Amino acid sequence: MVMTQNFRDEIINGVVKFETYDYQNPENKTLVDKYYAYGSTLMLVYPENEEKNIDLTEMAFQFVINKPDKFKEELAKEIDNLIISD
């Protein structure tokens, strides 16, 4: 997994966090509405500055099945960019 392979130290230090939510669970309605996550969605969320949030859903669907290495590369690049821009 990209998160544990590429961002182990950042996860341990609380810089990066991976969370999953069931969009059908009523407890998650606020998040679903906020991020328009009405199905499978991949978002990079920057809590301190929501303008930096990135919706990677389209890229994920484009690469995850047929080009998984490309997906991992692009995901890691976007996470790196978000960390660096902090």
NUGUGU-20424 format. One record per residue (C-alpha): residue in one letter; x, y, z. Coordinates in pm, whole numbers, padded with zeros to 5 digits, always signed. Each point is the difference from the previous one (the first is absolute). Last residue first. Example, Ala and Ser with C-alpha at 12.3 -4.5 7.8 and 13.67 -1.06 7.14 Angstrom:
! NUGUGU-20424
S+01367-00106+00714 A-00137-00344+00066 
//
This chain:
! NUGUGU-20424
D+00258+02286+00407 S+00065-00010-00374 I+00250-00282+00045 I-00258-00226+00166 L-00258+00062-00271 N+00253-00053-00276 D+00116-00327+00160 I-00361-00120+00021 E-00052+00083-00367 K+00320-00179-00103 A-00086-00307+00208 L-00343-00020-00164 E+00149+00041-00348 E+00259-00273+00055 K-00249-00239+00157 F-00243+00049-00289 K+00278-00045-00256 D+00098-00324+00173 P-00364-00112-00006 K-00033+00047-00378 N-00300-00204-00113 I-00206-00007+00320 V+00108+00310+00197 F+00072+00225-00299 Q-00304+00191-00129 F-00219-00071+00303 A+00264+00148+00229 M+00060+00301-00227 E-00372+00079+00000 T-00027-00035+00377 L+00303+00214+00080 D-00194+00292+00149 I+00259+00236+00145 N-00039+00221+00305 K+00225+00308+00001 E-00295+00239+00032 E-00091-00181+00324 N+00294+00165+00176 E+00082-00132+00348 P-00185-00327-00058 Y+00186-00093-00320 V-00207-00278-00148 L+00125-00231-00271 M-00313-00156-00142 L-00075-00337-00159 T-00369-00068-00056 S-00205-00314-00051 G-00360+00114+00015 Y-00189+00310+00111 A+00314+00176+00118 Y-00104+00358-00074 Y+00275+00116+00239 K-00218+00194+00246 D-00310-00212-00060 V+00180-00328+00063 L+00183+00148+00299 T-00326+00118+00162 K-00179-00325-00086 N+00265-00219+00167 E-00215-00114+00295 P-00273-00092-00250 N+00221-00282-00132 Q-00041-00023-00377 Y+00320+00193-00071 D+00197-00256+00197 Y+00311+00184+00111 T+00369-00076-00033 E+00285+00183+00167 F+00370+00030-00071 K+00197+00255+00201 V+00309+00196-00091 V+00200+00236+00224 G-00086-00202+00311 N+00363-00090+00078 I-00057-00373-00057 I-00187+00074-00323 E+00276+00233-00123 D+00262-00262+00085 R-00182-00272-00195 F-00074+00219-00302 N+00124-00192-00303 Q-00059-00365+00082 T-00277+00044+00257 M-00203+00245-00208 V+00072-00145-00340 M-00129-00344+00095 
//
